[in-house]
Amino acid sequence: MTHADSGHGIGAWCWHERHAAPCRVVDREEIWGETAYRVWLPGKDAVVRARSRDLSPLDAVQPTVDQILHTAAAAKLLDALEDNLLLAPIQSSVVPLPHQLYALNRAMSRDRIRYLLADEVGLGKTIEAGLILRELKLRGMAKRILVVAPKGLVRQWQAEMRLHFGENFQFIEPAELSAFRQWRSDEENLWRLHDQVICSLDSVKPLEGRRGWSLEQLSTYNRERFEDLISASWDLVIIDEAHRMGGSTDQVARYKLGAALAEAAPYLLLLSATPHQGKTDQFHRLMQLLDRDSFPDESSVSSERVGPFVVRTEKRVAIDAEGKPLFKPRMTRLHPVAWQDRHASQQKLYEAVTEYVRHGYNQAMAAKQRHIGFLMILMQRLVTSSTAAIRATLEKRQALLDQPQLQSSLFETADVDEWAELDGQTQVDFAIQAKGWEMEKAEVDTLLDLARATEAQGTDAKAEALLELIYKLQQEENDPELKVLVFTEFVPTQAMLADFLESRGFSVATLNGSMDLEARTRAQQSFARDIRILISTDAGGEGLNLQFCHVIVNFDMPWNPMRVEQRIGRVDRIGQPHVVRAINFVLEDTVEHRVREVLETKLAIIAEEFGVDKAADVMDSVEAEPLFDELFVQGLQNPDAIESECDAVVSQLRSTIAESKKSSELLSDEHQLDADDARKWRDHPAQFWLERAITTGLPARGGDAVKEADVWRVRWVDGSESAKVCFDARTAEERPDVEWVTLEDPRARAVISDLPRCVSGQPLPAVRIAGLPEGVRGVWSLWEISLSADDFSRRRFLSVFVSDEGRTFLPTAKRIWDLLLTERVESVGAVTAADANGCFDRSKNAALAQGERIFADLVAEHGARIQEERERAKYAYDVRHQAIGRVGLQTVRDYRRKRLRADHDTRMAQLDAAEAYTPDLNAVLLLRVGGPGPAAS
């Protein structure tokens, strides 16, 4: 190649060898016998220095076929992204359902990704959050991600993110924080060690004080758990069960945590099926986490203002990819277990414990000892669970009553919400440590003797009933290998049942809260394969997805019906092919049986009146828990009043549900779900555009890609090598040994983003494209149309075809672009330099004419975004200005108003500046199509 040592004049176009791009000379200077240039590179919009030998004549270079294919594919991908192409459904192993795709679409339709995902229970909000997380990562918008979830859901998050999205989250436990501090310096922040972290909600909330702690201890605790977490530079924060962040006031620790996390990341997802719960103040605080400006006070909580931040689908409208309803009906029935003569001892034990509970509860209420009340409620639930459960607990209670360090204040500082969220077994482990009353030890000794004698006499009445039921169900379903999920609240009941069933030839797996993620996964997998019976506690069952099983037995019944509902939800899930059968055991001739019968009849009427899901939402709230506790306790105290007590509870629930239904209209998100849309993603061509853009783009950038069978061997621009690479989800799923490259990979993103520039006078390659009719002859070009403004820049790509007769054809231009992405392309020469200028000018004129509408759309979009920002700022200013008017002191009012005005003026000035924009039109590719024939005159 001949270098133009004689020099290039100012304003002349030439080729920059090192940047492999056209450039324009803006300055030229002779110094000590050398010529120094300053040139403008349009592709980078930068002026750089150049030596004479860096510059060549423009007509000396033309793109290769590989470079043509790279540009066509990369521009197609970038244009689709600007048009809101969703990458996550293409580049994840999960194929989203229509409502999940809708959630992803909604979330990515705005730049400010701060949403409340409020789908009804069971619709897969975790999957929706995972899709949004993947989308942000694939677009290079998020790297550091924090998930905050209730303790019982942490394992589920870890498992689902790993299973569906290949995303690994590091669970950081509170105990690790102080240990970490001992071997790393004080300045280091543990939360920064991992890019993807999950932690439990109550382990990181700030503490105001703790009995016996010094200020220094408190300060260290809050720094490690709260302050370091907030300052760890997150891109995306996801908060599950986010309604718990609302708090009863803005001083509650959970709300302080939520408020700090909301400010700690640009992107925020709040997940809750029940975000309102009938309390506007709490819901207002929740919405403030998403956008403080849009919700400055409670009166701002209206459906118009809430709508843009909420994504919600109701179960009744959810469909699968075939357009059919997502959920099948289910069969639930109460299964009373009768006492036989051989169970006389067990019945006697039940009556003795019930008497102990009545007496103990009355003692507790009289002495205002909440902790004893809790313990008595648990004792009653234990005796209805199994003899093993009450015996094991009485043994622990007996041992502890001899010890002086029992705490009567165990629950005095406990959060009622936190207590209600614990599973039964954990509640027992806490409650048996409570200080007893004067004669309790003698009562416990008597009961324990009776429990041991009962166990020695024979099997449990409900255990025998379970065995009979399993045999009966096998016959009914004609399935000798029928799988059954059995739930119990308590670990001793679980152990008793496992022994009982195994001794009768059944294969059994168990799950409980003490098991780690690996052990839980193994238990689930063995149940999926060849184990017949899975016995789980409530804590063990959290986060389970067991669609391959459709029979569930609630061996004991938590008093809140929603706890039972949550258990059934483990099998009644998306993907369940059968009608779910739920059988709820209850001992006959007991208070629990009578309360349950009356309650279920009355709750069925409410469900009919308001809809099952609306009733379930309210009963699932923490506030409902004490209602049911009180109902069963009153039933024990006064069995004759069960009917009226049930009426009172149901009446209270009815008014709460009515209030909740009214408030849920705030969340209404009317939308159509598209089954066709959901089906198209699996084989979307974007993954093949990515493959073509990278494999053809690497050689010109110092890399290489060679196809070996069905995978690629790749040498990247940075020198790193990948021995086996694929670009599509299907191959990745079938070949776990192959590296799956997506746009999340910065090496891939760099190749895609590097688009060339074409200028007038550049040689025009002539090509022949397979599949294009011979009669199509002319110049095809690809143009980047951009709108540049402060923080609001946008671009789109336009293909143009000008025939040899000088006519422009839009459909032909699109067809050629599609063929460049899929068909064989052959170089057949070039257009002469003299003709290239004319081709460029005619193509540019066509692009100016056809691109005007595209640019007008960009302008309209830009104007709408600026206007939306102005309205938010104005609304927030007006409300805050009024609030300042309620401040008592004139001097304080004046000072605050002055500061508010200054902040508002600054924001408005920024938006004024952003209103100014610059249009731009750049050619990225020009081709002569149909051979090197004549240029159009």
Order of alpha helices (4+ residues) and beta strands (2+ residues): beta-beta-beta-beta-beta-alpha-alpha-beta-alpha-beta-alpha-beta-alpha-beta-alpha-beta-alpha-beta-alpha-alpha-beta-beta-alpha-alpha-alpha-alpha-alpha-alpha-alpha-beta-alpha-beta-alpha-beta-alpha-beta-alpha-beta-alpha-alpha-alpha-alpha-alpha-alpha-beta-beta-beta-alpha-beta-alpha-beta-beta-beta-alpha-beta-alpha-alpha-beta
